[in-house]
Amino acid sequence: MQSREQFHSEMNELNQDIIQLANRANKALRQSMDALFNKDIELAKKVVEDDKLIDKEEAAINDKVILLIAKQQPVATDLRRLIIALRVVTDIERMGDNAKNIAKAATRLGDHYQTELPLELIAMRDSALIMLESAISAFQNEDISVAHKLAEMDDKVDKLYKQVVTDMLEKTAVNSAEVQYVMQIAFSARYIERFADHITNIGESILFLVKGEIVDLND
């Protein structure tokens, strides 16, 4: 069995890997939205390709967690911390998937559409990125006060999402290009909303880690 010092060293390394993965998801959302607003198809393709790195890193972190459990045979808080690590990286990987889907929406729209994109999408992105940065800080510091605040931040994203969908439903699409525009913008808003939901899941994981209580921040 490993020494406590070695276990804590490997836990710190694991946490740094998780933070790095979260930063990749942050970058993916930024770039996918840039691709959408700037009609940058090459950047969109890059986001899709880079998502493979997120998947690969998630798998590597999962392997580290399993190895740590096998070597250390942790109990109580130590075991809970490792289980939470698995939950958090799953949410981050899915955040990466949502960013990838926005990039795919950008490629489907192409660079020929003339309609202005709704600024609410930018507001949604900015709110989601602030949420992610807050979640990373809460994860590093096991700060339940910040974790609790993620629910309120997520409400803002939800309201913006509803506004985008309402606006899209009010549009009259008379040809296939306009139908495609309405669909892809509504989908993109949904992907950002889901991105934010996974951040609140991380908040829930932090609360469970620290307090041992199951809390639904998406309720």
N, C-alpha and C positions, 0 to 999 in steps of 0.2 A: 504493500500500500504506500502511496506517495506521502511525503511529509506535508504538513499544513502549508509551509512556506512555498513549496513547489506548486501545490494546488492553487493557492492565491495568485501566484505568478501566472499560471496558465489561465486562470479566470480573468485576470487583467488583460492578458493578450486576447482572449476571446471577446471581451467587451470592446477592445479596440477594433477588432475585425467587424463587429456588429456596427460600430459607429462608421467605419469606412463604407460598409454596405449601405447604410442609411444615406451617406453623402453621395453615393452613386445614384440612389433613387432621386435625391434632390436634383442632381445634375440632369438626370433623364427627364424629369418633369420640365425643368427650365428649357432644355433643348427641344423637347417635343413641342412645347408651346411656341418657341421661337420659330420652329419649322412651320407650324400652322399659320402664324401671323405673317411671316415673311415669305410664304410660299416656297420654302427652301426644301425641295424634295430630297436633295442629297443629304442634308442634315437629318431629315426624317428617316432615311434609310440607315444612317449611322446609329440613330437611337435604337432602331429595331435590332441592328447587329450587336450593339453594345449590351443589349438586354441579356445576351448569352453569358456575358461576364457576371452579371448579377446572379443568374441561375447557377453558374459554376461556383461562385463564392458562397452562395447559400448552401450548396451541397457540401462544400469544404467545411463550413462552420458546423453543419449538422454532424459531420464525421468527427470533428473535434469534440463536440459535446458527448457523443456516444462513447468515444475513447476515454474521456474524463470520467464518465459514469462507471465504465468498466474498471478503470484503474483505481479510482478513489472510493468507489462504493459510498457516495455521499448520502447523508440523511438530513432530515429537517430543513433548515434554511438553505444549506448548500445544494441539496437536491432540488428545492424549489427554484433556486437561482438558475440552475441548468435547464430545467423544464421551461422557465420563462424565456431563456435564450432561444430555445427552439421555436417558441411561439412568436417571439419578436422577429426573428429572421424570416419566418413564413410570411408575416405581414409586410415586411420590407420587400420581399420578392414579389408579392402581389401588387405592391405600389409600383414596382418597376414594370410589371405587366400593364398596369393602367397607363403609365407614361408611354409605353410601347404602342398601346392601342391608339393614343392620341396621334402619335407619329404615323400610324397606318391611316388614320383619318385624313391626315395632311396629304399623304400620297394619293388617296382616293379623290380628294378634291383637286389635286394638281395645282397648276399655277395659272389657270385661265379664268377663275371666278372673279367677278368684279365687286360683289357685295362686300361691304365692310363687316368685319367680324365683331361680334358684341364685346364691348369693353368689360362686361361682367365676367367674361372668361379670364381676363387678366386679373381682376379682383379675386376671383376664385383661386387662381394659381398663387397669387401673393399670400392669401390667407392660408392656403395649404402648406406653403413653404415655411411660413412663420410657425405653424403648428408643428411641422417636422423638426424645426430647430429647437422648439420648446420641448418636444418629446425626447430628443437626443439629450438635452440638458437634464431632463427629469430622469432619464435612464442612467446617465452617468452618476448623478448625485442621489439617486433613489428618493427623489423629491415628490412626495405625494400631493403637495399643494399645487405644483405645476401640472401634475398629471390630471388633477381634478379640473383645472382650467381648460383643458383640451375640449371638454364637452361644450362649453360656451363658445369656444372658437369654431367648433364644428357646426354649431347652429348658424353661424354667419355664412359658412360655405353652403349649407343646405338652402338658405334663403336665396342666395345668389343663383343656385342651381334651378330653383323653382322659377325664378324670374327669366332665366335663359329659355327654359322649356316653354313657359307661357308665351314669350315673344316668338319663338319658333312656330308654335301652334297657330299663332295669329297671322303668320305669313301665308300668302296665297301663292302656291307653287304651280306654275302653268306649264313647265317643261321639265324634262328629266334632270337637267343641270340644277335647277332650283330645288327640286326634290332632294337631290344628292346633297346640296348645301345644307338644307334644313336637317336632314338626317345626321350628317357628320358633325355638325355643330352641337346638336342635341346629344349625340353620343359622346362627344368630347367633354361636354359639361358633366355628363354622367361619370365619365372616367375620373375627372378631377374630384367629384363628390365621393367616389369610391376610394380614391387615393386618401382623402381626408378621413374617411371612416376607418381605414386601416391604421391611421395614426392614433385615433381614439382607442383602437384595440390595444395599441402599445401602452397607452395610458392605463387601460384596465389591467394589463399585465404587470405594470409597475405597482399599482395599488395592491394586486394580489401578492406580489413579492414581498412588499413591506408590511402589509396588514393581514395577509392571509384571508382576505375577503374578496368575494366575487362581486364586482360592481359593473353595471351596464352603463357606459358613457354614451352609447348610441341610442338610448331609450328616449 
